[in-house]
Amino acid sequence: MKITMVKKILRDGSPCKKCGEVLERMEKEDQLRRMDEILIADERDPGSDGMLLAAELNVDRAPFFVVTRDDGSKQVYTVYLQFVKEVLSQKVEEKDELTEIMQNNPDLDFL
């Protein structure tokens, strides 16, 4: 299994706020060592590795994670806590995961 993380640099050259928050949390939780590759999706450079991968996988948010299994299949995670729970097998509070999903999908609403 190979894990690739993609973080974004905005057009003005600043880091994506959410990417910074996730990186900080990953450092605190000692999760960065589990990443095989970290790519940059630089909005100023459509040919950057991260932008190309995002286009290939039709991903429009960052950060995101790509898990490539030994059989070559790929799974994309755009919700950090879902990635932590399903791939890194670490405990995640359900309320935190739901909060992140709602923040990443403002078009969703509770019933």
N, C-alpha and C positions, 0 to 999 in steps of 0.2 A: 504494500500500500504506500502511496505517495501523497503527501498533503502539501498543497500550494495555497498560500494566502496571498490575496491581492488587496493592496491598499492604494488609496487615491491621493494625487496631488492636484489641487484645484488650479484653474486657469491663472490665478494671481500668484501661483507658486507656493501657496500655503497648504499645509496638510489638511486633509479632510478631518473635521472635528470628530465624527463617529469613529474613524479609523484610529485616531489618537487615543480615544477612550478605550477602544478594544485592545490596542497594543499595550496600553498601561495595565489593563486588567490581566492580559496574558502574561506580561512580565511578572506581575505580582503572584499569579497562580503557577508560575514556572511552566507555562504551556508553549512558549516560543521554541523551546528545544525540540518539540514534536513536529515543527514545521520543517519540511524538506526544502522548501523554496518560498521566498517572499518576493513577489513581483510588484512593480509600481505601475499603476494606471495613471499616467500623467496627461491631464486634459490638454496640456500645451503641445503634446506630441502624440498624435493618433497612431503612430507606429511603435509606441512604447509597448513592451511585452505585456503589461497588464491590460492596456487598452485593446490590444489584439486578442487576448484571451477572452476578455469581456464580450467583444463583438462575436467571436467564434461561438461562445456559449450563450449569447443573447442575455447577458446580465447587465442591468442598468443601475446597480447600487453597489456601494462599497462600505466596509470591506466585505469580501466574499472569500469563500474557501472552496477549493476543488479537491475532492478525494478521488484519486485514480486507483482503482482496485488492481489486483494482480492479473485479472482477466482483461484489463484494458478499459473496463466500464468506468464512467465518471459520474460522480454525484456532486452537485453544486449546493452549497449552503450559503444563504444570504442572511440568515439569522444566527448570530454568534452563539447564543445559548443553546440553540438546537444542535449546532455543530459540537459544542462542548459535551452535551449529553449523549448524542448518538455516535460520535466518532472518538472523542477522547475519554468516553465512559466515566465522566465525572458528574457528581450530583448537582442538579440545578433546581432551584426553587421554581415551581410551576408559575407562580405569580410573576416572577421576574421574566420568565420566558414569554408569557402572554403580553406583558408590558412591552417587551422589545418587538414582538410581532406587530402589536398595534402601532407602535412608533414608526415602524418601517412600512406600514401599510395604512396610511391615513384614510384610504377609501373604505376600509373595513369598519364595521360597527358592531357593537354587542346587540344581541336580540333581547 
